[in-house]
Amino acid sequence: MLRLSRARLLAALLPLAALAAVACSPRETPQASARQVDVSPGEVLAPAGAAHFDDSVSTFADRSRIRGAETAKVWLVEVSDFQCPFCKQWHDASFAALDSEYVRTGKARIAYLNFPLTSIHPNAQAAAEAAMCASVQDKFWQMHESLFATQQRWEGQSDPMPTFDSLAVANGVEPKAWRDCMTSHATARLIEADRDRSRGAGVGSTPTFFIGDRKLEGAYPTDSFRVALDKAIAAAKSH
């Protein structure tokens, strides 16, 4: 049987992905694109959002949305919007597999940056704050999972807060502290910092990903991420 190298597999996958993988945008929805970029994942993350602030809320929220071993040299940075259907598409198809194969094995770390497209997704900002207020209590990834799982329930609600409240409580947050965080919009500045540094890195749609020297815009197939991660890991080992 003919076996494609990882590099050839990526070349074969990308034309197909461009037909199927799309992204949410305040403009017309673009097709997916993948290209080399001058900015690295580390530069997208730095300076850390909490570095702009001196409050413990931002510090804990910023730290807890990073997943993986500190010894991992490769980052997968996900720039996402909880109300974007293509972000949910990628999450449902790829997140668990990549988390199991790369993050839990210590090969890579993943960080989530908020990019709520409020002009087309009216509940996206509140969803981001719900996740980040859960992150203050080290419950970001549980809330992240719940928000995508229930997106079709809350995306059209005029007031999604009761739904977000029930999700947060179900995920084990201390209710009063989470509600105080929400009513005071304590994580809003951190979310705005996410949006600013993402724009500075050329992000205009969600989901967008940074892996090594590649920027992937759109809900690419899982194998496209495996190829990019393997390449970045190999490059990191050679340095």
C-alpha positions as CSV (number, residue, x, y, z in Angstrom):
1,M,0.0,0.0,0.0
2,L,1.3,3.5,-0.9
3,R,2.0,5.5,2.3
4,L,2.1,9.3,2.1
5,S,4.7,11.2,4.2
6,R,3.3,13.6,6.8
7,A,4.4,16.6,4.6
8,R,2.7,15.1,1.5
9,L,-0.4,14.3,3.6
10,L,-0.7,17.9,4.6
11,A,-0.4,19.0,1.0
12,A,-3.1,16.5,0.1
13,L,-5.4,17.5,2.9
14,L,-5.2,21.3,2.6
15,P,-7.1,21.6,-0.8
16,L,-9.9,19.4,0.6
17,A,-9.9,21.4,3.9
18,A,-10.3,24.6,2.0
19,L,-13.5,23.3,0.6
20,A,-14.9,22.1,3.8
21,A,-13.3,24.1,6.6
22,V,-14.8,27.5,7.1
23,A,-14.7,30.1,9.9
24,C,-16.9,32.7,11.5
25,S,-16.2,36.3,10.5
26,P,-17.9,39.7,11.0
27,R,-17.4,40.0,7.3
28,E,-18.6,37.4,4.9
29,T,-17.5,33.9,5.9
30,P,-14.1,33.1,4.5
31,Q,-12.8,29.8,3.3
32,A,-10.1,28.3,5.4
33,S,-6.4,29.1,4.8
34,A,-3.2,27.8,6.1
35,R,0.2,29.5,5.7
36,Q,3.4,30.2,7.4
37,V,3.5,33.3,9.6
38,D,6.1,35.5,11.1
39,V,4.5,35.4,14.6
40,S,4.9,32.3,16.8
41,P,2.4,30.9,19.2
42,G,4.6,32.1,22.1
43,E,4.4,35.6,20.7
44,V,0.6,35.4,20.4
45,L,0.4,34.4,24.1
46,A,3.0,37.0,25.3
47,P,2.7,39.2,27.1
48,A,0.2,37.1,29.0
49,G,-3.2,38.8,29.4
50,A,-2.8,39.0,33.1
51,A,0.5,40.9,32.8
52,H,-1.6,44.0,32.0
53,F,-3.4,43.8,35.3
54,D,-2.5,43.4,38.9
55,D,-5.7,41.7,40.2
56,S,-5.8,38.1,41.2
57,V,-9.0,37.4,39.2
58,S,-7.1,38.0,35.9
59,T,-4.1,36.1,37.1
60,F,-6.1,33.0,38.0
61,A,-8.3,33.2,34.9
62,D,-5.3,33.6,32.6
63,R,-3.4,30.7,34.1
64,S,-6.2,28.2,34.2
65,R,-7.1,28.3,30.4
66,I,-3.7,26.8,29.7
67,R,-3.6,23.0,29.5
68,G,-0.6,20.6,29.4
69,A,2.8,20.0,30.8
70,E,5.1,23.0,31.4
71,T,7.9,21.0,29.8
72,A,6.2,20.8,26.5
73,K,8.0,23.1,24.0
74,V,5.1,23.3,21.4
75,W,2.0,25.4,21.7
76,L,-1.4,25.0,20.1
77,V,-3.0,28.3,20.5
78,E,-6.8,28.3,19.8
79,V,-8.4,31.7,19.1
80,S,-12.1,31.0,19.4
81,D,-15.7,32.2,19.9
82,F,-18.1,30.0,22.0
83,Q,-21.0,31.0,19.8
84,C,-19.3,30.3,16.5
85,P,-20.7,27.1,14.9
86,F,-17.4,26.4,13.2
87,C,-15.6,26.7,16.5
88,K,-18.0,24.1,17.8
89,Q,-17.5,22.0,14.7
90,W,-13.7,21.9,15.3
91,H,-14.2,21.3,19.0
92,D,-16.5,18.4,18.5
93,A,-14.4,16.8,15.7
94,S,-10.8,17.4,16.9
95,F,-10.3,18.7,20.4
96,A,-10.6,15.4,22.3
97,A,-8.3,13.5,20.0
98,L,-5.6,16.2,19.9
99,D,-5.9,16.6,23.7
100,S,-5.4,12.9,24.2
101,E,-2.6,12.4,21.7
102,Y,-0.6,15.6,22.2
103,V,-1.5,17.4,25.4
104,R,-2.0,14.6,27.8
105,T,1.1,12.9,26.6
106,G,3.2,16.0,27.3
107,K,4.1,16.7,23.7
108,A,2.2,20.0,23.4
109,R,0.4,22.6,25.5
110,I,-2.9,24.3,24.4
111,A,-4.1,27.7,25.3
112,Y,-7.5,29.3,24.6
113,L,-7.8,32.9,23.6
114,N,-11.2,34.6,23.5
115,F,-12.3,36.3,20.3
116,P,-16.1,36.9,20.7
117,L,-17.5,38.2,17.4
118,T,-20.2,40.3,19.1
119,S,-21.5,41.9,15.9
120,I,-22.8,38.6,14.7
121,H,-23.0,36.6,18.0
122,P,-24.9,38.5,20.6
123,N,-24.2,36.0,23.4
124,A,-20.6,35.4,22.7
125,Q,-19.2,38.0,25.1
126,A,-21.3,36.6,28.0
127,A,-20.2,33.1,27.1
128,A,-16.6,34.1,27.2
129,E,-17.1,35.8,30.6
130,A,-18.9,32.7,31.9
131,A,-15.9,30.5,30.9
132,M,-13.3,32.9,32.3
133,C,-15.2,33.4,35.6
134,A,-15.1,29.6,35.8
135,S,-11.4,29.8,35.0
136,V,-10.8,31.9,38.1
137,Q,-11.9,28.8,40.0
138,D,-9.8,26.4,37.8
139,K,-12.9,25.2,36.0
140,F,-12.2,26.7,32.5
141,W,-11.9,23.5,30.6
142,Q,-15.1,22.0,32.2
143,M,-17.0,25.1,31.2
144,H,-15.4,25.2,27.8
145,E,-16.7,21.7,27.2
146,S,-20.2,22.5,28.5
147,L,-20.6,25.8,26.5
148,F,-19.8,24.0,23.2
149,A,-22.0,21.0,24.1
150,T,-25.0,23.3,24.7
151,Q,-24.3,26.0,22.1
152,Q,-27.6,25.3,20.2
153,R,-29.5,25.7,23.4
154,W,-28.2,29.2,24.5
155,E,-27.2,30.8,21.2
156,G,-30.7,32.1,20.5
157,Q,-31.7,33.0,24.1
158,S,-32.5,36.7,24.8
159,D,-31.0,36.1,28.3
160,P,-28.5,33.2,28.4
161,M,-27.4,33.8,32.0
162,P,-29.7,31.2,33.6
163,T,-28.3,28.6,31.3
164,F,-24.7,29.7,31.9
165,D,-25.4,29.8,35.7
166,S,-26.7,26.2,35.6
167,L,-23.7,25.0,33.6
168,A,-21.3,26.7,36.0
169,V,-22.9,25.1,39.0
170,A,-23.0,21.7,37.4
171,N,-19.3,22.1,36.7
172,G,-18.6,22.6,40.4
173,V,-17.9,26.4,40.7
174,E,-18.6,28.1,44.0
175,P,-21.8,29.8,42.9
176,K,-21.6,33.1,44.7
177,A,-18.1,33.8,43.7
178,W,-18.9,33.0,40.0
179,R,-22.0,35.1,40.0
180,D,-20.1,38.0,41.6
181,C,-17.5,37.7,38.9
182,M,-20.2,37.7,36.2
183,T,-22.2,40.7,37.5
184,S,-19.0,42.8,38.0
185,H,-17.6,41.7,34.6
186,A,-14.4,41.0,36.3
187,T,-12.8,39.2,33.4
188,A,-14.0,41.5,30.6
189,R,-10.6,43.3,30.5
190,L,-8.8,40.0,30.0
191,I,-11.1,39.0,27.2
192,E,-10.5,42.4,25.5
193,A,-6.8,41.8,25.9
194,D,-7.2,38.4,24.2
195,R,-9.0,40.1,21.3
196,D,-6.4,42.9,21.0
197,R,-3.4,40.6,20.8
198,S,-5.2,38.2,18.5
199,R,-6.0,41.1,16.1
200,G,-2.3,42.1,16.4
201,A,-1.4,38.6,15.2
202,G,-3.6,39.0,12.1
203,V,-6.7,37.1,13.4
204,G,-10.0,38.2,11.8
205,S,-12.1,35.1,12.1
206,T,-12.7,32.1,14.3
207,P,-11.5,29.5,14.9
208,T,-7.9,30.5,14.1
209,F,-4.9,28.4,15.4
210,F,-1.2,29.0,15.8
211,I,1.1,26.0,15.8
212,G,4.9,26.5,15.3
213,D,5.3,28.7,12.2
214,R,1.8,28.0,10.9
215,K,-1.4,29.8,11.1
216,L,-4.6,27.8,10.4
217,E,-7.8,29.7,9.8
218,G,-10.9,27.5,9.9
219,A,-12.1,24.2,11.2
220,Y,-9.5,21.9,9.5
221,P,-9.7,18.1,9.8
222,T,-7.9,16.6,12.7
223,D,-5.2,15.1,10.6
224,S,-4.2,18.6,9.4
225,F,-3.4,19.5,13.1
226,R,-1.5,16.2,13.6
227,V,0.7,17.1,10.7
228,A,1.3,20.7,11.9
229,L,1.9,19.5,15.5
230,D,4.3,16.7,14.4
231,K,6.3,19.2,12.3
232,A,6.5,21.7,15.2
233,I,7.5,19.0,17.7
234,A,10.3,17.8,15.3
235,A,11.5,21.3,14.8
236,A,11.6,21.9,18.6
237,K,13.6,18.7,19.1
238,S,16.2,19.8,16.6
239,H,17.0,23.0,18.4
